[in-house]
Amino acid sequence: MSQPNKKLREDGDGKHIGTHDGTFHCDEALACYLLRKLPRYRDYEIVRSRKPDVLATCDIVVDVGGQYDPATHRYDHHQRTFNETMNSLAPEKPWVTKLSSAGLVYLHFGQEIIAHMLGDGADKKLCNVVYNKVYQNLIEEIDAIDNGVSQFDGTPRYLMTTNLSARVGRLNPAWNEADQDTTERFHKAMAMVGEEFEDRVRYYSQAWWPGRKLVRDALEARHGVDPSGQVIVMEQVCPWKEHLFELEQEMQVEPSIKYVLYADQNGNWRVQCVPMETQSFQSRLPLPEDWRGVRDDDLSKLSGIDGCVFVHASGFIGGNKTRQGALLMAQRALQM
């Protein structure tokens, strides 16, 4: 990962990316990092200031200045009149969360950044898929937090304090630290968010996307696994949930898949319930309540299926020593 230039200037002949000084946030740290991923902006120096005359000399300004004008490379979102979202600026995109400076830079430069990172000859469909996944699973969260958009209505049952925005925030000096200089710390924030961004791009391009064909193959073979068509077998373990939900719609799978079977690292087999949604803890059809929290021989006697290993207390997953045993657990659960 390229390291940010730690030399800051307010004048000179070089090219500059401007952002505000003082307390920094995740969105402008990522915006600056993203811009410098492109070869033409790689050597631009970061200028942190709120002085209009200083910002006026910058070639690109993010998260300060009270102006959104891509023609002049001004990407602020704090002005009263700004209410843009991915959907409002790119109607083919579904997301309606108000954009921060990170989202604005990603909107205008993200496709190019992804294509550059994936290399020459990268498949356009893959670039678009990675672009969408990275926004949905990283940058939209940053946009929402910076703009004060709640994830849900009501009082949360517990706090989430380890997200990327929170970790960036903790890099700022504490109120009672003697050294309140944020210059070096801002560059640490850029490095942190950059590592997270690159990790997401690698995951979706190199691990997540190749699994799509495996899930499609499993769906096409589902009736050979069980006549109901509600059980699939993953011959190779991969990230399957998002692919399953998308492919069910694309392939018009009815009835929906209830259980996914796969071998674990110990050579046993798992029967995992399909959740209601990708991030949901609720299953479409949990394993039978009587089985939950029971293990080994006790579970085999209770279920009438040899080789049982366990069923989780919540009923979302179970295990058996053999593929056939795991299939019988899924079939029995469908019947019950």
C-alpha positions as CSV (number, residue, x, y, z in Angstrom):
1,M,0.0,0.0,0.0
2,S,1.4,3.4,-0.9
3,Q,2.3,5.6,2.0
4,P,1.0,9.2,2.2
5,N,3.4,12.0,1.7
6,K,4.0,13.5,5.1
7,K,5.2,16.9,3.9
8,L,2.5,19.6,4.2
9,R,2.6,22.9,2.4
10,E,0.5,26.0,2.0
11,D,2.4,27.4,-0.9
12,G,4.8,26.4,-3.7
13,D,4.7,25.0,-7.2
14,G,3.4,21.5,-6.5
15,K,-0.1,20.2,-6.8
16,H,-2.3,20.1,-3.7
17,I,-5.3,18.3,-2.3
18,G,-6.9,20.5,0.4
19,T,-8.9,19.5,3.4
20,H,-9.6,21.1,6.8
21,D,-7.2,21.2,9.7
22,G,-8.0,20.4,13.3
23,T,-10.0,17.4,14.3
24,F,-10.1,14.9,11.5
25,H,-12.7,12.3,10.5
26,C,-12.9,9.1,8.5
27,D,-14.5,10.6,5.5
28,E,-11.8,13.2,4.5
29,A,-9.0,10.7,5.4
30,L,-10.5,8.2,3.0
31,A,-11.2,10.9,0.4
32,C,-7.6,12.0,0.4
33,Y,-6.4,8.4,0.3
34,L,-8.6,7.5,-2.6
35,L,-7.6,10.4,-4.7
36,R,-3.9,9.5,-4.3
37,K,-4.6,6.0,-5.5
38,L,-4.8,7.4,-9.0
39,P,-1.5,7.8,-10.8
40,R,-2.2,11.4,-11.8
41,Y,-2.8,12.5,-8.2
42,R,-0.3,10.2,-6.5
43,D,2.2,12.9,-5.8
44,Y,-0.2,15.6,-4.8
45,E,0.6,17.0,-1.4
46,I,-2.1,17.2,1.4
47,V,-2.8,20.7,2.6
48,R,-4.9,21.0,5.8
49,S,-6.4,24.4,6.4
50,R,-9.7,26.3,6.7
51,K,-8.3,29.5,5.2
52,P,-10.2,30.3,2.0
53,D,-7.1,31.9,0.4
54,V,-5.1,28.7,1.0
55,L,-7.9,26.4,-0.2
56,A,-8.3,28.5,-3.3
57,T,-4.8,27.6,-4.4
58,C,-5.5,23.8,-4.1
59,D,-6.2,21.8,-7.2
60,I,-8.7,19.6,-5.3
61,V,-10.6,20.3,-2.1
62,V,-12.5,17.8,0.0
63,D,-14.7,18.1,3.1
64,V,-14.3,21.9,3.5
65,G,-15.1,25.1,1.6
66,G,-18.8,24.8,1.4
67,Q,-19.0,23.9,-2.3
68,Y,-19.8,20.8,-4.3
69,D,-18.6,21.4,-7.9
70,P,-17.0,18.4,-9.7
71,A,-16.0,20.7,-12.6
72,T,-13.6,22.5,-10.3
73,H,-12.9,19.5,-8.0
74,R,-14.7,20.8,-5.0
75,Y,-16.2,18.0,-2.9
76,D,-17.7,19.4,0.3
77,H,-21.0,18.1,1.8
78,H,-21.6,20.4,4.8
79,Q,-23.5,23.2,3.0
80,R,-27.2,23.5,3.8
81,T,-28.2,23.0,0.2
82,F,-26.4,19.6,-0.1
83,N,-28.5,16.5,0.1
84,E,-27.0,14.4,-2.6
85,T,-26.9,10.6,-2.5
86,M,-25.5,7.9,-4.8
87,N,-29.0,7.5,-6.2
88,S,-29.6,11.2,-6.8
89,L,-26.3,11.6,-8.7
90,A,-26.2,8.2,-10.3
91,P,-29.8,7.0,-10.7
92,E,-28.8,3.5,-11.6
93,K,-27.4,3.1,-8.0
94,P,-29.9,2.2,-5.3
95,W,-28.3,3.9,-2.2
96,V,-30.0,6.9,-0.7
97,T,-27.7,7.7,2.2
98,K,-26.4,11.3,2.1
99,L,-22.9,11.4,0.8
100,S,-19.8,12.6,2.8
101,S,-16.6,13.7,1.1
102,A,-15.6,10.0,0.9
103,G,-18.8,9.1,-0.9
104,L,-18.4,12.0,-3.3
105,V,-14.9,11.1,-4.2
106,Y,-15.8,7.5,-4.6
107,L,-18.8,8.4,-6.8
108,H,-16.6,10.4,-9.2
109,F,-13.4,8.4,-9.1
110,G,-14.3,5.0,-7.6
111,Q,-14.7,3.1,-10.9
112,E,-11.4,4.3,-12.1
113,I,-9.7,3.5,-8.8
114,I,-11.1,0.0,-8.8
115,A,-10.1,-0.6,-12.4
116,H,-6.6,0.6,-11.6
117,M,-6.2,-1.6,-8.6
118,L,-7.5,-4.7,-10.4
119,G,-5.0,-4.1,-13.3
120,D,-5.0,-3.9,-17.0
121,G,-7.6,-6.1,-18.7
122,A,-9.8,-6.4,-15.6
123,D,-13.3,-7.5,-16.5
124,K,-15.7,-4.5,-16.6
125,K,-18.5,-6.5,-14.9
126,L,-16.1,-7.5,-12.1
127,C,-15.0,-3.8,-11.7
128,N,-18.6,-2.7,-11.4
129,V,-19.5,-5.5,-8.9
130,V,-16.5,-4.6,-6.7
131,Y,-17.4,-0.9,-6.9
132,N,-20.9,-1.6,-5.7
133,K,-19.8,-4.0,-2.9
134,V,-17.2,-1.7,-1.6
135,Y,-19.7,1.2,-1.4
136,Q,-22.4,-1.0,0.2
137,N,-20.1,-2.6,2.7
138,L,-17.7,0.1,3.6
139,I,-18.2,3.6,2.2
140,E,-21.9,4.0,2.8
141,E,-21.3,3.3,6.5
142,I,-18.7,6.1,6.5
143,D,-21.1,8.5,4.7
144,A,-23.9,7.7,7.2
145,I,-21.9,8.1,10.3
146,D,-20.3,11.4,9.2
147,N,-23.8,12.8,8.3
148,G,-25.4,11.5,11.5
149,V,-27.7,9.0,9.8
150,S,-28.9,6.4,12.2
151,Q,-28.6,2.7,11.2
152,F,-32.1,2.0,12.7
153,D,-34.9,3.6,14.6
154,G,-35.2,3.3,18.4
155,T,-32.6,2.6,21.1
156,P,-29.8,0.2,20.2
157,R,-29.5,-2.9,22.4
158,Y,-25.7,-2.5,22.5
159,L,-23.1,0.0,21.4
160,M,-20.9,-0.4,18.3
161,T,-17.6,1.4,19.0
162,T,-15.1,-0.4,16.9
163,N,-16.2,0.7,13.4
164,L,-13.7,2.4,11.1
165,S,-15.0,5.9,11.8
166,A,-14.7,5.3,15.5
167,R,-11.1,4.0,15.2
168,V,-10.1,7.0,13.1
169,G,-11.7,9.3,15.6
170,R,-9.6,7.8,18.4
171,L,-6.4,8.8,16.5
172,N,-7.1,12.5,17.3
173,P,-5.4,13.9,20.4
174,A,-7.3,13.5,23.6
175,W,-8.5,16.8,25.1
176,N,-5.9,16.7,27.9
177,E,-2.9,15.7,25.8
178,A,-0.1,18.3,25.7
179,D,0.5,17.8,22.0
180,Q,-2.6,18.8,20.0
181,D,-0.9,18.6,16.6
182,T,-2.9,16.5,14.3
183,T,-0.6,16.5,11.2
184,E,1.1,13.1,11.8
185,R,-2.0,11.6,13.2
186,F,-4.0,12.5,10.1
187,H,-1.5,10.5,8.0
188,K,-1.9,7.6,10.3
189,A,-5.7,7.9,9.7
190,M,-5.1,7.9,5.9
191,A,-3.0,4.8,6.2
192,M,-5.6,3.1,8.4
193,V,-8.5,3.8,6.1
194,G,-6.4,2.9,3.0
195,E,-5.6,-0.5,4.4
196,E,-9.2,-1.2,5.1
197,F,-10.3,0.0,1.6
198,E,-7.6,-2.1,-0.1
199,D,-8.6,-5.1,2.0
200,R,-12.2,-4.8,0.9
201,V,-11.2,-4.5,-2.8
202,R,-9.0,-7.6,-2.5
203,Y,-11.7,-9.6,-0.7
204,Y,-14.5,-8.9,-3.2
205,S,-12.3,-9.3,-6.3
206,Q,-10.2,-12.3,-5.2
207,A,-12.3,-14.3,-2.7
208,W,-15.9,-13.2,-2.9
209,W,-16.5,-13.0,-6.6
210,P,-14.9,-16.3,-7.6
211,G,-17.4,-18.1,-5.3
212,R,-20.4,-17.0,-7.4
213,K,-20.0,-19.9,-9.8
214,L,-19.8,-22.4,-7.0
215,V,-23.1,-21.2,-5.6
216,R,-24.7,-21.2,-9.0
217,D,-23.5,-24.7,-9.6
218,A,-25.0,-25.8,-6.2
219,L,-28.3,-24.2,-7.0
220,E,-28.5,-25.9,-10.4
221,A,-27.8,-29.3,-8.7
222,R,-30.3,-28.8,-5.8
223,H,-33.0,-31.2,-7.0
224,G,-30.4,-33.9,-7.1
225,V,-29.6,-33.3,-3.5
226,D,-33.2,-33.3,-2.2
227,P,-36.5,-33.5,-4.3
228,S,-37.8,-30.4,-2.4
229,G,-35.1,-28.2,-4.0
230,Q,-34.6,-26.5,-0.6
231,V,-31.2,-28.0,0.2
232,I,-27.9,-27.3,-1.6
233,V,-24.4,-28.8,-1.1
234,M,-21.4,-26.5,-1.4
235,E,-18.7,-28.9,-2.8
236,Q,-16.1,-26.2,-1.8
237,V,-16.6,-23.8,1.0
238,C,-16.7,-20.1,0.0
239,P,-18.6,-17.0,1.0
240,W,-22.1,-17.9,-0.2
241,K,-24.8,-15.8,1.5
242,E,-24.8,-12.7,-0.7
243,H,-24.5,-14.8,-3.9
244,L,-27.3,-17.1,-2.8
245,F,-29.8,-14.2,-2.2
246,E,-28.9,-12.6,-5.5
247,L,-28.9,-15.8,-7.5
248,E,-32.2,-16.9,-6.0
249,Q,-33.8,-13.8,-7.6
250,E,-31.8,-14.0,-10.8
251,M,-32.6,-17.7,-11.3
252,Q,-36.2,-17.4,-9.9
253,V,-35.6,-20.1,-7.3
254,E,-38.8,-21.3,-5.7
255,P,-39.2,-22.5,-3.0
256,S,-36.3,-20.7,-1.4
257,I,-33.2,-22.5,-0.1
258,K,-33.5,-23.4,3.6
259,Y,-30.2,-25.3,4.3
260,V,-26.7,-25.3,3.0
261,L,-24.4,-28.3,3.5
262,Y,-20.6,-28.2,3.4
263,A,-17.6,-30.0,4.9
264,D,-15.7,-28.3,7.7
265,Q,-12.0,-28.2,8.3
266,N,-12.1,-31.4,10.4
267,G,-13.8,-33.5,7.8
268,N,-17.2,-33.4,9.4
269,W,-20.2,-31.9,7.7
270,R,-22.3,-28.8,8.6
271,V,-25.9,-28.1,7.9
272,Q,-26.3,-24.3,8.1
273,C,-29.7,-22.5,7.9
274,V,-30.1,-19.7,5.4
275,P,-30.7,-16.4,7.2
276,M,-33.7,-14.2,6.5
277,E,-31.2,-11.5,5.2
278,T,-27.5,-11.5,4.7
279,Q,-26.7,-9.9,8.0
280,S,-29.7,-11.4,9.9
281,F,-29.4,-13.6,12.9
282,Q,-32.9,-15.0,12.1
283,S,-33.1,-18.1,10.0
284,R,-35.6,-19.0,7.3
285,L,-36.1,-22.4,9.0
286,P,-34.1,-23.0,12.1
287,L,-33.2,-26.6,13.0
288,P,-35.8,-28.2,15.3
289,E,-36.0,-26.7,18.8
290,D,-35.7,-30.1,20.5
291,W,-32.3,-30.6,18.9
292,R,-30.8,-27.3,20.0
293,G,-27.9,-27.4,22.4
294,V,-27.8,-31.2,22.3
295,R,-24.6,-33.0,21.2
296,D,-23.1,-36.3,20.0
297,D,-24.8,-39.6,21.0
298,D,-27.6,-37.7,22.8
299,L,-28.5,-35.8,19.6
300,S,-28.3,-39.0,17.5
301,K,-30.7,-40.8,19.8
302,L,-33.0,-37.8,19.9
303,S,-33.0,-37.3,16.1
304,G,-32.7,-40.9,15.0
305,I,-29.8,-39.9,12.8
306,D,-26.4,-41.6,13.2
307,G,-23.2,-39.5,13.5
308,C,-24.7,-36.3,14.9
309,V,-22.1,-33.9,16.4
310,F,-24.1,-30.8,17.6
311,V,-26.9,-28.3,17.0
312,H,-26.2,-24.8,18.1
313,A,-28.4,-23.4,20.9
314,S,-30.0,-20.9,18.5
315,G,-30.7,-23.6,15.8
316,F,-28.8,-21.8,13.0
317,I,-26.3,-24.6,12.4
318,G,-25.6,-28.2,13.2
319,G,-23.0,-30.9,12.4
320,N,-22.7,-34.5,11.5
321,K,-19.8,-36.8,10.9
322,T,-20.9,-37.6,7.3
323,R,-22.4,-35.9,4.4
324,Q,-25.3,-38.3,4.3
325,G,-25.9,-37.6,8.0
326,A,-26.0,-33.8,7.5
327,L,-28.4,-34.3,4.6
328,L,-30.7,-36.4,6.8
329,M,-30.6,-33.7,9.4
330,A,-31.7,-31.1,6.8
331,Q,-34.4,-33.4,5.4
332,R,-35.7,-34.3,8.9
333,A,-35.9,-30.6,9.7
334,L,-37.9,-29.9,6.6
335,Q,-40.3,-32.6,7.5
336,M,-40.7,-31.3,11.1
